[in-house]
Amino acid sequence: MTLLTHSLAITSVLLLLSTPTLSASTPSAPALAASPEVLVYLTSDETQTQGMALVLSAQMLQQHAKVQLLLCDDAADLALTHTQSEKLKPFDKSPAELLDGLIQQGVKE
């Protein structure tokens, strides 16, 4: 995967984060203050890319966004119980461990 592809993937996640969720009904103050909904689409098998997407997802959760993960292509292996990958600094966790933590916090896969 090229640097341009990495940048586009991260830009997509950031754009989704910055887009407010609007209600289908007439907009009102409570509807506009609703938590944003974010779909993180992850296809890469590269440890750094997976880690970045999962760390950004965790940060969005901390900001009360409703986060869903879509694991496709090579990234789908993260959902397997036998998946092993290197641990990432500074959290000292692998992408699979980061995913487990997100699932425990309520993220839908």
C-alpha positions in Angstrom: 0.0 0.0 0.0 1.4 3.4 -0.9 1.6 6.5 1.2 -1.1 8.1 -0.9 -3.5 5.2 -0.1 -2.7 5.4 3.6 -3.4 9.2 3.5 -6.7 8.7 1.7 -7.8 6.0 4.2 -7.0 8.2 7.2 -8.6 11.3 5.5 -11.7 9.2 5.0 -11.9 8.3 8.6 -11.3 11.9 9.7 -14.0 13.2 7.2 -16.5 10.7 8.6 -15.6 11.9 12.1 -16.2 15.5 11.3 -19.5 15.0 9.6 -22.4 15.5 12.1 -25.3 13.0 12.1 -28.5 14.8 11.1 -32.0 13.6 12.0 -34.5 12.8 9.3 -37.1 14.9 11.1 -37.0 18.7 11.3 -33.7 19.7 12.8 -33.7 20.9 16.3 -31.1 21.6 18.9 -31.2 18.1 20.5 -31.1 16.4 17.0 -28.0 18.4 16.0 -26.3 17.6 19.3 -26.7 13.8 18.8 -23.6 11.6 18.7 -22.0 11.2 15.3 -22.2 7.8 13.7 -18.9 6.6 12.1 -18.2 3.6 9.9 -14.5 2.6 9.8 -13.8 0.6 6.7 -10.5 -1.3 7.1 -9.0 -3.5 4.4 -5.3 -3.4 5.0 -3.2 -6.2 6.5 -0.4 -3.8 7.5 0.0 -3.6 11.3 0.6 0.2 11.3 -2.5 0.9 9.2 -4.7 -1.3 11.3 -3.3 0.2 14.5 -4.0 3.7 13.3 -7.5 3.0 12.3 -8.3 1.3 15.6 -6.6 4.0 17.7 -8.7 6.6 15.9 -11.8 4.5 16.4 -11.0 4.4 20.2 -10.6 8.2 20.2 -13.9 8.6 18.5 -15.6 6.4 21.0 -14.1 8.5 23.8 -15.8 11.5 22.2 -19.1 9.6 22.3 -19.4 8.7 18.6 -21.2 5.6 17.6 -18.5 3.5 15.9 -18.9 0.5 13.6 -16.0 -1.4 12.1 -16.2 -3.0 8.7 -13.3 -5.5 8.3 -12.8 -6.5 4.7 -10.2 -8.3 2.6 -6.9 -8.9 4.5 -8.1 -6.9 7.5 -10.9 -9.5 8.2 -8.2 -11.8 9.7 -8.2 -9.5 12.7 -11.5 -11.0 13.8 -10.0 -14.5 13.9 -9.0 -15.7 17.4 -5.6 -17.0 16.3 -4.4 -13.8 14.7 -1.0 -12.6 15.9 0.8 -9.4 14.9 3.4 -7.2 16.4 2.6 -4.9 19.3 2.5 -1.2 18.6 4.1 1.6 20.6 3.2 3.4 22.8 0.2 1.2 23.8 2.2 -2.1 23.6 -0.9 -3.8 22.0 -1.4 -5.6 18.7 -4.2 -4.6 16.4 -6.1 -7.7 17.4 -5.8 -6.6 21.1 -7.0 -3.1 20.1 -9.9 -4.6 18.3 -10.8 -6.7 21.3 -10.8 -3.6 23.5 -13.1 -1.8 21.1 -15.5 -4.7 21.0 -15.6 -4.7 24.8 -16.5 -1.0 24.7 -19.5 -1.6 22.4 -18.1 -1.2 18.9 -20.0 -3.3 16.4 -18.0 -5.4 13.9 
